[in-house]
Amino acid sequence: MNRKELKKMEKEIEGIKKELTGIGEMRPGSLTRQYRKPNEKEGPYYQLSYMHKMKSRTDYVRPQFVEQTRNQITAYKRFKKLTQRWVDLGIAHAKLRVEIAKKELAK
């Protein structure tokens, strides 16, 4: 059973690797619409806020690039989710390998 679990984890890790290669442009952050006159909701503009190298950053995004920026943010979130899953699987895989080795030595 444990060897099957190892193979299953390895297969999932390979799937994650393949999916990661398909991720295109990405960038972290959140995109919000702001207003120059918030009370009147006049003068809308888009602001991208993110952290990079432990510094908070803000970029302004032109309206024609909003959709592209949203797609990049979505890609980054997918990247983060996949890499976190990979790390989780890597830890579980390593622990299971040690457990299997212990059982084999005990025989």
C-alpha positions, 0 to 999 in steps of 0.5 A, a space after each residue: 500500500 505504501 509503495 502505491 501511495 509513493 507512486 501516486 504522489 510521484 505521478 501527481 508531482 509530475 503532473 504539477 511539473 507539466 502544468 507549471 511549464 504551461 504557465 505564461 506571463 505572471 505577476 503578483 498582486 491585486 488590481 483595484 479600481 481607484 478614483 481621483 475623486 472618490 466621493 463623486 466616483 470620477 476619474 477612474 484608474 487601475 492600481 496594481 499593489 504587490 510585494 517584491 523583495 520584501 518591498 511594497 510596490 504600486 504600479 498604475 495600469 492603463 485601461 487597455 492592459 487591465 485584462 492582461 494584468 488580471 490574467 497575469 495575476 491569475 497565472 501567478 496565483 495558479 503558480 503559487 498554488 501548484 508550487 505549494 502543493 508540490 512542496 506538500 507532496 514532497 514533504 509527505 513523499 519524503 516522510 513515507 520513504 523513511 517510513 517504508 525504509 524503517 519497515 524494511 530494515 525491521 524485517 
